[in-house]
Amino acid sequence: MTAEWQNPTPLERLAVLRRARTVAVVGASSKPERASNFVSTYLLASTDYDVHFVNPNEKEILGRPVSPTLAALPVVPDIVDVFRRPADLPDVLADTIAVGAGTLWLQFGLFEPEIARKAEAAGLTVVMDRCLKIEHARFHGGLHLAGFDTGVITSRRPPR
C-alpha cells in the first residue's frame, strides 16, 4: 500500500505563488456565477499575474481573448489553474506537460492522487482541492487564516 498523496505545505504553496508570473485558467467561463469567473476576476483585479483563459467554447471572457487549448496560448503558463470535471483531468495533465507549465493547480473538489503522482513524475508541482484565489488572498493579507474576509488590510494594530 502506498502513502496517500498530500498537498504542498503552506510555505511551499506560497513559494509557488511568488515565483509564478503567468496563470492559465482552464475551463474559464464568461458566466459570472461560475467559480472560474469569480477567481479570474480576482486574479485580474488583485494580482500582477498575466492571466490567460482556456475554453474551446468561449471567445472572450472579462474583455480578454480566450484560447481553445493550452497549446494555443501565446505564453507558457507558470500555473495551470483547472476548473474541469475529474474525467477531463488526464487530458488536462497531458496538455500541461506538453506546454511545459510548472504547476498544475486543481480547484476545490478536484483531488486525484494518481493524476498528482503522474504530474510530479513529469516534474510538475501539484496543488489539489485548493482555490488559487483563496490561497493568494490568504498569503497577501486579504483573508483571515480561517478563510473569511476580514475587510481589513493593514499592518497597523487595532486601537485598544
C-alpha positions as a Markdown table, in Angstrom:
| # | Residue | x | y | z |
|---|---|---|---|---|
| 1 | Met | 0.0 | 0.0 | 0.0 |
| 2 | Thr | 1.4 | 3.4 | -1.0 |
| 3 | Ala | 1.0 | 6.5 | 1.2 |
| 4 | Glu | -1.8 | 8.9 | 0.3 |
| 5 | Trp | -0.7 | 11.9 | -1.7 |
| 6 | Gln | -0.5 | 15.3 | 0.2 |
| 7 | Asn | -0.6 | 18.9 | -0.9 |
| 8 | Pro | 2.5 | 21.1 | -0.6 |
| 9 | Thr | 2.8 | 22.8 | 2.8 |
| 10 | Pro | 1.6 | 26.4 | 3.1 |
| 11 | Leu | 5.1 | 27.7 | 2.7 |
| 12 | Glu | 5.6 | 25.6 | -0.4 |
| 13 | Arg | 2.3 | 26.9 | -1.8 |
| 14 | Leu | 3.4 | 30.5 | -1.1 |
| 15 | Ala | 6.6 | 29.8 | -2.9 |
| 16 | Val | 4.6 | 28.6 | -6.0 |
| 17 | Leu | 2.5 | 31.8 | -5.9 |
| 18 | Arg | 5.6 | 34.0 | -5.5 |
| 19 | Arg | 7.6 | 32.6 | -8.4 |
| 20 | Ala | 4.6 | 32.5 | -10.8 |
| 21 | Arg | 4.2 | 35.2 | -13.4 |
| 22 | Thr | 1.6 | 33.7 | -15.7 |
| 23 | Val | -1.7 | 31.8 | -14.9 |
| 24 | Ala | -3.8 | 29.9 | -17.4 |
| 25 | Val | -7.4 | 29.3 | -16.2 |
| 26 | Val | -8.5 | 26.1 | -17.9 |
| 27 | Gly | -12.3 | 25.8 | -18.0 |
| 28 | Ala | -12.8 | 29.6 | -17.6 |
| 29 | Ser | -16.3 | 30.7 | -18.0 |
| 30 | Ser | -17.9 | 34.0 | -19.0 |
| 31 | Lys | -20.8 | 33.3 | -16.7 |
| 32 | Pro | -20.4 | 35.5 | -13.5 |
| 33 | Glu | -22.0 | 32.8 | -11.3 |
| 34 | Arg | -19.3 | 30.3 | -12.1 |
| 35 | Ala | -16.3 | 29.9 | -9.7 |
| 36 | Ser | -13.8 | 30.2 | -12.6 |
| 37 | Asn | -15.2 | 33.7 | -13.4 |
| 38 | Phe | -15.0 | 34.8 | -9.8 |
| 39 | Val | -11.5 | 33.6 | -9.5 |
| 40 | Ser | -10.5 | 35.1 | -12.8 |
| 41 | Thr | -12.0 | 38.5 | -11.8 |
| 42 | Tyr | -9.9 | 38.4 | -8.6 |
| 43 | Leu | -6.7 | 37.4 | -10.4 |
| 44 | Leu | -7.1 | 40.3 | -12.9 |
| 45 | Ala | -8.0 | 42.9 | -10.3 |
| 46 | Ser | -5.9 | 41.9 | -7.3 |
| 47 | Thr | -2.7 | 40.3 | -8.6 |
| 48 | Asp | 0.1 | 41.1 | -11.0 |
| 49 | Tyr | -0.2 | 37.8 | -12.8 |
| 50 | Asp | -0.5 | 37.7 | -16.6 |
| 51 | Val | -3.8 | 35.8 | -16.8 |
| 52 | His | -4.9 | 33.7 | -19.8 |
| 53 | Phe | -8.2 | 31.9 | -20.4 |
| 54 | Val | -8.6 | 28.4 | -22.0 |
| 55 | Asn | -12.0 | 27.2 | -23.1 |
| 56 | Pro | -12.9 | 25.9 | -26.6 |
| 57 | Asn | -16.5 | 27.2 | -26.2 |
| 58 | Glu | -15.7 | 30.8 | -25.4 |
| 59 | Lys | -14.3 | 33.6 | -27.5 |
| 60 | Glu | -14.0 | 36.4 | -24.8 |
| 61 | Ile | -14.1 | 36.4 | -21.0 |
| 62 | Leu | -13.8 | 39.6 | -19.0 |
| 63 | Gly | -12.8 | 41.6 | -22.1 |
| 64 | Arg | -9.9 | 39.2 | -22.9 |
| 65 | Pro | -9.5 | 36.7 | -25.7 |
| 66 | Val | -9.9 | 33.0 | -24.9 |
| 67 | Ser | -7.7 | 30.3 | -26.3 |
| 68 | Pro | -9.2 | 26.9 | -27.3 |
| 69 | Thr | -6.3 | 25.0 | -25.8 |
| 70 | Leu | -3.2 | 25.4 | -23.6 |
| 71 | Ala | -1.1 | 24.9 | -26.7 |
| 72 | Ala | -2.7 | 27.9 | -28.4 |
| 73 | Leu | -1.7 | 30.3 | -25.6 |
| 74 | Pro | 0.9 | 33.0 | -26.6 |
| 75 | Val | 2.9 | 32.1 | -23.4 |
| 76 | Val | 3.9 | 29.1 | -21.3 |
| 77 | Pro | 1.9 | 29.4 | -18.1 |
| 78 | Asp | 3.6 | 29.0 | -14.8 |
| 79 | Ile | 0.4 | 27.8 | -13.2 |
| 80 | Val | -2.4 | 25.9 | -14.9 |
| 81 | Asp | -5.5 | 26.6 | -12.7 |
| 82 | Val | -8.1 | 23.9 | -13.5 |
| 83 | Phe | -11.9 | 24.1 | -13.4 |
| 84 | Arg | -12.8 | 20.9 | -15.1 |
| 85 | Arg | -14.5 | 17.6 | -14.3 |
| 86 | Pro | -12.4 | 14.8 | -12.9 |
| 87 | Ala | -12.8 | 12.8 | -16.1 |
| 88 | Asp | -11.1 | 15.6 | -18.0 |
| 89 | Leu | -8.0 | 15.7 | -15.8 |
| 90 | Pro | -5.9 | 13.1 | -17.7 |
| 91 | Asp | -6.2 | 15.2 | -20.9 |
| 92 | Val | -5.5 | 18.5 | -19.0 |
| 93 | Leu | -2.4 | 16.9 | -17.4 |
| 94 | Ala | -1.1 | 15.7 | -20.8 |
| 95 | Asp | -1.6 | 19.3 | -22.2 |
| 96 | Thr | 0.0 | 20.8 | -19.2 |
| 97 | Ile | 3.1 | 18.6 | -19.5 |
| 98 | Ala | 3.2 | 19.2 | -23.3 |
| 99 | Val | 3.3 | 23.0 | -23.0 |
| 100 | Gly | 6.0 | 22.9 | -20.2 |
| 101 | Ala | 4.0 | 24.6 | -17.4 |
| 102 | Gly | 5.4 | 24.5 | -13.9 |
| 103 | Thr | 2.4 | 23.9 | -11.7 |
| 104 | Leu | -0.9 | 22.0 | -12.0 |
| 105 | Trp | -3.4 | 23.6 | -9.6 |
| 106 | Leu | -6.7 | 21.8 | -9.2 |
| 107 | Gln | -9.6 | 23.8 | -7.7 |
| 108 | Phe | -11.9 | 22.8 | -4.9 |
| 109 | Gly | -13.4 | 19.4 | -5.3 |
| 110 | Leu | -10.6 | 18.0 | -7.5 |
| 111 | Phe | -8.4 | 15.6 | -5.7 |
| 112 | Glu | -6.9 | 12.8 | -7.8 |
| 113 | Pro | -3.8 | 11.3 | -6.3 |
| 114 | Glu | -3.0 | 9.3 | -9.4 |
| 115 | Ile | -3.0 | 12.5 | -11.5 |
| 116 | Ala | -0.8 | 14.2 | -8.9 |
| 117 | Arg | 1.7 | 11.3 | -9.0 |
| 118 | Lys | 1.9 | 11.4 | -12.8 |
| 119 | Ala | 2.3 | 15.2 | -12.8 |
| 120 | Glu | 5.1 | 15.1 | -10.2 |
| 121 | Ala | 6.8 | 12.3 | -12.2 |
| 122 | Ala | 6.8 | 14.7 | -15.1 |
| 123 | Gly | 8.4 | 17.5 | -13.0 |
| 124 | Leu | 5.3 | 19.5 | -12.2 |
| 125 | Thr | 4.4 | 20.9 | -8.8 |
| 126 | Val | 0.8 | 19.9 | -7.9 |
| 127 | Val | -1.8 | 21.6 | -5.7 |
| 128 | Met | -5.2 | 20.0 | -5.4 |
| 129 | Asp | -8.5 | 20.8 | -3.8 |
| 130 | Arg | -7.4 | 24.4 | -3.1 |
| 131 | Cys | -8.6 | 27.7 | -4.5 |
| 132 | Leu | -5.9 | 29.8 | -6.1 |
| 133 | Lys | -7.9 | 33.0 | -5.2 |
| 134 | Ile | -8.3 | 32.0 | -1.6 |
| 135 | Glu | -4.6 | 30.9 | -1.2 |
| 136 | His | -3.4 | 34.1 | -2.8 |
| 137 | Ala | -5.6 | 36.3 | -0.7 |
| 138 | Arg | -4.7 | 34.4 | 2.5 |
| 139 | Phe | -1.0 | 34.9 | 1.8 |
| 140 | His | -1.3 | 38.5 | 0.8 |
| 141 | Gly | -3.4 | 39.9 | 3.6 |
| 142 | Gly | -6.9 | 39.6 | 2.1 |
| 143 | Leu | -8.2 | 36.7 | 4.2 |
| 144 | His | -8.1 | 35.6 | 7.8 |
| 145 | Leu | -6.3 | 32.3 | 8.3 |
| 146 | Ala | -9.8 | 30.8 | 8.9 |
| 147 | Gly | -10.7 | 31.7 | 5.3 |
| 148 | Phe | -13.0 | 34.6 | 5.7 |
| 149 | Asp | -12.6 | 38.2 | 4.6 |
| 150 | Thr | -11.7 | 40.5 | 7.5 |
| 151 | Gly | -12.3 | 43.6 | 5.4 |
| 152 | Val | -9.0 | 45.0 | 6.8 |
| 153 | Ile | -5.7 | 45.0 | 5.1 |
| 154 | Thr | -3.2 | 46.9 | 7.2 |
| 155 | Ser | 0.0 | 46.5 | 9.2 |
| 156 | Arg | -1.3 | 48.7 | 12.0 |
| 157 | Arg | -2.5 | 47.2 | 15.2 |
| 158 | Pro | -6.2 | 47.8 | 16.1 |
| 159 | Pro | -6.8 | 50.5 | 18.8 |
| 160 | Arg | -7.2 | 49.2 | 22.3 |
